Amino acid sequence: MVRRRLPVKQKNQNLTPVVIVIAVVVVVVGIFIYQGVRELSGNPILKSQDDVPRVTAAEAIAAVEQGAILLDTRLISLFETSHLKGSISVPLSEIEAIMPTLDKDAWYITYCT
């Protein structure tokens, strides 16, 4: 009579490294997609001050006539001395704190000179 051996259970392989690699790939692909969508929507990610769009004085005047809001980022003392008519004083040191209160659909033009 031939005896059959029972199958030997194999150890479960550790899938942690595979899961980590997949997660990293998903995150990296997500970052590229996010950056692409921001570029296509006209709201690019600004990496330095050189990436900030500049407008001429004539373009700023036309924008204000269409509803844009001027933000004077100089010190309050300089704003009180002189400023553009209709502008709002928001010193550069306070800009981060005020950002959440700004209307996301409005066009803000900042100036400091």
C-alpha positions in Angstrom: 0.0 0.0 0.0 1.3 3.4 -1.0 1.2 6.1 1.6 0.5 9.6 0.5 2.1 12.5 2.2 0.0 15.4 3.2 1.0 18.7 1.5 3.3 20.8 3.5 2.0 24.3 4.2 4.2 26.9 2.8 5.0 30.0 4.8 2.9 33.1 3.9 5.1 35.5 2.0 5.5 38.9 3.5 3.7 41.4 1.1 4.7 44.5 2.9 7.5 45.6 0.5 5.1 45.1 -2.5 2.4 47.2 -0.8 4.9 49.9 0.0 6.2 50.1 -3.6 2.6 50.2 -5.0 1.7 53.0 -2.5 4.8 55.1 -3.5 4.0 54.7 -7.2 0.4 55.8 -6.6 1.5 58.8 -4.6 4.1 59.9 -7.3 1.6 59.4 -10.1 -1.0 61.4 -8.1 1.4 64.3 -7.7 2.1 64.4 -11.4 -1.6 64.4 -12.2 -2.3 67.1 -9.6 0.4 69.3 -11.1 -0.9 68.7 -14.6 -4.5 69.6 -13.6 -3.3 72.8 -11.9 -1.5 73.8 -15.0 -4.4 73.1 -17.3 -6.9 74.9 -15.0 -4.9 78.1 -15.2 -3.9 77.9 -11.5 -0.3 76.6 -11.6 1.8 75.8 -8.6 4.1 78.7 -8.0 7.6 77.5 -6.9 9.3 80.9 -6.7 8.5 84.6 -7.1 9.6 84.4 -10.7 6.6 82.1 -11.4 4.1 84.8 -10.3 2.4 86.4 -13.3 3.2 90.1 -13.7 0.8 92.7 -15.0 1.5 96.1 -16.4 -0.1 99.3 -14.9 -2.5 99.4 -17.8 -3.5 95.8 -17.3 -4.0 96.4 -13.6 -6.2 99.4 -14.2 -8.3 97.4 -16.7 -8.5 94.5 -14.2 -9.6 96.9 -11.4 -12.3 98.3 -13.7 -13.5 94.7 -14.1 -13.6 94.0 -10.4 -10.0 93.0 -9.4 -9.0 94.0 -5.9 -5.7 95.8 -5.2 -3.7 94.6 -2.1 -0.9 96.9 -0.9 1.7 94.7 0.7 3.9 97.5 2.1 4.1 98.5 5.8 1.0 100.2 7.2 3.0 103.4 7.7 3.8 103.5 4.0 0.2 102.7 3.1 -1.0 105.6 5.2 1.4 108.0 3.6 0.1 107.2 0.1 -1.6 104.3 -1.7 -3.6 103.6 -4.8 -7.3 104.6 -4.6 -9.4 101.6 -3.5 -6.5 99.4 -2.4 -6.5 97.5 0.8 -3.5 97.4 3.2 -2.3 93.8 3.8 1.4 93.9 4.9 3.4 91.1 3.6 4.0 89.7 7.1 0.2 89.3 7.4 -0.6 87.9 4.0 -0.5 84.2 5.1 -2.9 84.9 8.0 -5.5 86.7 5.8 -5.4 84.2 2.9 -8.2 81.9 4.2 -10.5 85.0 4.4 -10.0 86.0 0.8 -12.7 85.2 -1.8 -11.3 82.4 -3.9 -13.2 83.6 -7.0 -11.8 87.2 -6.9 -8.8 88.4 -8.7 -6.3 90.0 -6.3 -3.4 92.1 -7.6 -0.7 92.8 -5.0 1.8 95.6 -5.2 4.5 97.0 -3.0 5.9 100.1 -4.7 
